[in-house]
Structures are given as structure tokens and as C-alpha cells.
Amino acid sequence: MASHRVLYVEREAFDYPHTRRLMELHRDRPVVRVDSHAEVFYRSGQSFRSQKRSPGLIAAVGRGPLLYEAPSRVCGVRGLPVYYNDQLRNCVYDCDYCFLQGMHPSGHQLVFVNSEDFHREAARRATRGPYWLSVSYLTDILAFEPVLPLAHEWVAFARRTPGVTVEIRTKGEASGLPREAPPPNVVLVWSLSPQPLASRAERGCATLANRLRAARSASDAGWRVRIAVDPVVLYPGWREDYEAMLESTRALLRAEAVEAATVGVFRVGVDFMSRMTAARADSPLLHYPFERERRVVTYSAAERESVDRLVGSSLRRWLGDEKVGVVHG
């Protein structure tokens, strides 16, 4: 059964197969016709927190842009341009420190049902040369797979578009992965957090152990696997918790099966942060004595160095220097 309390459908979106699937999934829930997704997703006076506790789903047609050049925090491989898209906005998970609550005025999920247009735009960019495409930079499409098979679609896209390396990030168990042999140009990235942090601040996400088991199963099945320890969040006891997480990671994953790892501390734009702290007065993680570095709220240079000495150094000893990247964009 769908977990969304109401389905909003843009008038232009009714004739798409994905919309018909959504209406079937939500047949026992209210369906509201709207002229434009903007009148729901971008209306003023919304409460992200209350909507996040009981979100609606908005089905709309994406009109563009359908592809964006990525910021430096989205890591690909050396020499390849990096892009991302936003076919799905907002996430089924609810993490205290998620930047989406500073980016979007609404806690509802917004999905653009015209997948073919997103694929067409991504393929058009490939005519200019190979590139890296993150399809879950602003969400977790694998967690959304029981609702719409977007991850399956992007894996199929990768099979027929070898010039595009498709990156899929997740904090879940990836139970919706296609069963057939994986194409060589799809990369799965697991975002890892210590279990005490995940239990307290990552509602709905898989446990650390289950994420690691899922990554191990995927690598055993032939998928390219990466890990991201990003963002590292500081709180009392963080050192011990991250050391335990890294020990569990080394125990469950084979170094040779991990293609690469990234590490980065919590950082967010000043404007986003003001909205996040207003929405999350209950989260001490967001009310830390941060510093401002130009227009970014983050930890001090000394604290970032402490993270690199503990987390970055541990990953480099395990995987080798060439496999570990530090992100701070």
C-alpha cells in the first residue's frame, strides 16, 4: 500500500503510464487534480516538518531543465564531466541534517512522470562525449522503487547508453535492484553512518549493518560499489562511533570490491541552514557552534582536520590513497 496520504496530479500528467500506476497504488487515498505542481510544492506558508511526517505525492511533468552540471560534492571519476538530474524531489527518508529541508519549501515528494524526456536529455548530452550522471543526488530513488521503478529505468538506460556512467546513491538495503547482470556503467554508492547516529537522526534508513550487507551482496553480484562517509556529523562520542563504523565496514566489505570512497564533513549553504534550524529546533546536530566559510556553514578547519585524521586516514590505509577522495563543496 502506498504511504502517501494524498496524491496530487498535474493535469498534463494524467496520461502517463507512471501516473496510472500511482493512481492504482493510491486508489484508497484522495486524488487531487492541480493545474501545476508549483501550486502545491512551492506555495508559501508550508511546514516542511509536519508534511514530512505525513507526506503527499505530486505527479507532474518535468519541463526542464532536465539535466544540471553538478557541484564539486558530487564525485565521479577523474576526467569525466559530472551531471545530475532531479526526476524525484525530496526523499522517503527523514534525516535531521538533510539539506533538502533547507532547499525545498514543501515536505511532499514530487515525481516527474515523463521518464522518457529525462532519458532523452541524458542521451543527448552523451553525444558530446562520456560523462558521469548522478540520478539520486537529491533523493534516494532505490528507496522509492516500490512506488515507481525509476532505478530500473536508469539501469536500462545505462545498458543502451554506454557513454553515460549512472551513479545511484542510497542509505537503504537496495532490495529493488534489477536481478539481471549489472551493466558496467552503473555505480552504486552506499552512504554510511555510525549506527548510533543512524538510530537517532536517520529515520527510515537501513541500519549500518544492513547497508553493508547490501553493498557486499551487490559487489558479489557484479555491481560496481562505492561508499560515502558523507556527511560526517560531530556530536559527543562521534570519534568512537565512527571508529566502530569503520571497523564494521572493513569486516563486511572486501577492499578490492570497493571501487572508491569519499569522506566529507557536514556543510550547507547559509540560506539553507537558516531554514533547516528553523524547521529542526529539536535537533542538537543542527545547533552546533558551526563556523561560516564564505557562504557555507560547516565545522572549523581544525575539526575538519580531525575528521580527516580519523576517517580519511583509516579509509586510505584500508583502500589506498588513490581510492579515497575528500569532498568539501
ABEGO torsion letter per residue (X at the ends): XBABABBBBBAAAAABAAAAAAAAAAAABBBBBBABAAAAAABBGBBAAAAAABBBBBBBBBAOBABBBBBAABBBBBGBBBBBBBABBEBABBBAABAAAAABABABBBBBABAAAAAAAAAAAAAAEBBBBBAAAABBAAAAAAABBAAAAAAAAAAABAABBBBBBBABAGAABBABBBBAABBBBBBBBBAAAAAAABBGBBBAAAAAAAAAAAAAAGBBBBBBBOBBBBBBGAAAAAAAAAAAAAAABBAAABABBBBBBBBBBAAAAAAAAAABAABAAAABBBBBBEABBBBBAAAAAAAAAAAAAAAAAAAEAAABBBBBX
